[in-house]
């Protein structure tokens, strides 16, 4: 059995995976609320850093030769 084989998913399967992970994140956030609220500054830093990264990635022009 090959656990780490390459797989191809349809767009709707990827959507289901994203919904599943979003739901898991919400459940963890509700369950560990008291612990996670103390780290709110960390979540904001991660959010801002990833937004800045993707903004630069999207506006970057690539040379197509």
ROKOL-787769 format. One line per field, with one value per residue: residue number from 1; z negated, x, y negated of N, C-alpha, C, O in turn; chain. Coordinates in pm, whole numbers. Each point is the difference from the previous one (the first is absolute). Layout:
// ROKOL-787769
nr c(NUM:...)
n.Z c(Z:...)
n.X c(X:...)
n.Y c(Y:...)
ca.Z c(Z:...)
ca.X c(X:...)
ca.Y c(Y:...)
c.Z c(Z:...)
c.X c(X:...)
c.Y c(Y:...)
o.Z c(Z:...)
o.X c(X:...)
o.Y c(Y:...)
kette c(A:...)
END
This chain:
// ROKOL-787769
nr c(1:2:3:4:5:6:7:8:9:10:11:12:13:14:15:16:17:18:19:20:21:22:23:24:25:26:27:28:29:30:31:32:33:34:35:36:37:38:39:40:41:42:43:44:45:46:47:48:49:50:51:52:53:54:55:56:57:58:59:60:61:62:63:64:65)
n.Z c(0:186:-168:31:6:197:-90:94:-56:-65:183:119:140:189:165:118:166:194:140:131:179:179:120:146:196:152:123:171:195:115:138:191:-26:-159:80:101:-158:-110:123:-140:-186:-138:-129:-181:-180:-135:-151:-187:-167:-118:-167:-190:-150:-124:-184:-177:-144:-142:-175:-120:56:114:-60:158:-95)
n.X c(84:-105:149:213:-189:99:-44:-163:39:-189:-79:-125:136:66:-152:-20:149:-37:-146:77:124:-125:-89:137:28:-161:3:145:-69:-136:86:99:-221:-70:-14:-184:-156:56:-111:-136:115:-13:-183:5:113:-94:-147:62:65:-160:-86:111:-2:-185:14:132:-94:-150:102:29:158:-159:208:-105:149)
n.Y c(118:-69:-7:59:119:27:-201:120:-215:102:-104:143:111:-102:-4:189:26:-108:97:165:-51:-49:168:101:-104:33:189:11:-90:135:152:-68:6:138:207:81:25:187:151:-107:-39:177:12:-136:72:155:-78:-106:133:102:-121:-34:166:32:-125:48:142:-88:-99:188:-152:110:60:-119:138)
ca.Z c(0:11:-67:54:145:57:26:67:-49:74:-70:-105:-108:-72:-77:-118:-93:-62:-94:-113:-81:-60:-111:-105:-62:-83:-117:-90:-56:-105:-109:-66:7:-105:33:126:-9:-49:112:107:70:93:114:83:70:107:102:73:75:118:93:67:91:118:77:80:96:106:82:60:141:35:136:75:122)
ca.X c(-84:77:-70:41:-6:-59:-143:-62:-136:-89:-17:-100:62:85:-93:-41:113:11:-112:31:106:-55:-84:90:59:-102:-22:116:-6:-103:39:118:-17:75:143:29:-22:125:93:-65:103:67:-88:2:129:-4:-93:59:116:-44:-64:109:65:-82:-10:122:-1:-96:38:130:-8:91:49:-35:83)
ca.Y c(-118:-124:-109:-129:-4:-122:8:-115:-22:-90:-128:13:77:-96:-84:77:5:-132:-15:89:-61:-120:46:47:-118:-64:86:-16:-135:-2:88:-55:-146:-70:6:-67:-145:-57:-6:-76:-79:90:26:-120:-6:100:-47:-112:50:75:-95:-74:95:25:-125:-9:110:-27:-115:25:35:109:-3:119:7)
c.Z c(0:-61:68:152:46:31:71:-47:95:-83:-115:-117:-83:-83:-126:-103:-72:-102:-125:-90:-66:-120:-116:-73:-90:-126:-99:-66:-111:-122:-82:-4:-102:29:124:-6:-54:109:118:80:104:124:92:78:115:115:85:85:125:101:77:101:127:83:89:106:118:88:68:145:31:145:68:129:69)
c.X c(88:-81:27:3:-69:-147:-46:-145:-76:-18:-98:53:91:-87:-48:112:15:-111:25:105:-45:-87:85:65:-97:-25:115:-1:-103:43:116:-3:88:149:32:-18:124:105:-56:100:72:-85:-5:130:3:-91:63:119:-44:-70:107:71:-83:-23:122:5:-93:40:136:-19:104:40:-37:77:-20)
c.Y c(-124:-114:-133:-2:-128:24:-127:-10:-91:-127:13:82:-89:-92:72:10:-133:-24:84:-64:-129:36:49:-117:-73:81:-10:-136:-12:81:-58:-152:-73:-2:-83:-151:-71:-15:-79:-81:86:25:-121:-12:101:-44:-110:47:76:-90:-77:91:18:-125:-15:109:-30:-118:18:40:107:-13:131:0:131)
o.Z c(-88:55:13:59:-75:54:-17:7:68:-119:-104:-114:-123:-112:-106:-120:-121:-107:-111:-122:-112:-105:-116:-123:-109:-109:-121:-118:-99:-114:-123:11:36:-27:2:72:31:-14:113:122:107:111:122:117:110:117:123:113:107:120:122:112:110:122:119:112:114:119:84:32:-42:86:-47:97:104)
o.X c(84:-102:-91:91:-74:-38:59:-75:59:30:20:-43:5:37:-10:-26:23:24:-26:-16:41:7:-31:13:37:-12:-22:32:24:-24:0:104:69:67:99:67:23:94:43:-15:35:53:-4:-1:46:33:-4:16:59:13:-10:29:55:-16:-12:47:34:-33:40:-81:115:-82:35:-39:61)
o.Y c(-17:-42:-82:-57:-63:104:-107:97:-84:-2:-63:-19:12:-36:-61:-8:-3:-56:-44:-1:-29:-65:-28:3:-45:-57:-9:-13:-69:-40:9:-64:-95:-100:-72:-73:-117:-78:19:-14:-49:4:14:-39:-33:19:6:-45:-18:22:-14:-42:-8:9:-29:-24:29:-1:-81:87:-10:-33:108:-65:24)
kette c(A:A:A:A:A:A:A:A:A:A:A:A:A:A:A:A:A:A:A:A:A:A:A:A:A:A:A:A:A:A:A:A:A:A:A:A:A:A:A:A:A:A:A:A:A:A:A:A:A:A:A:A:A:A:A:A:A:A:A:A:A:A:A:A:A)
END
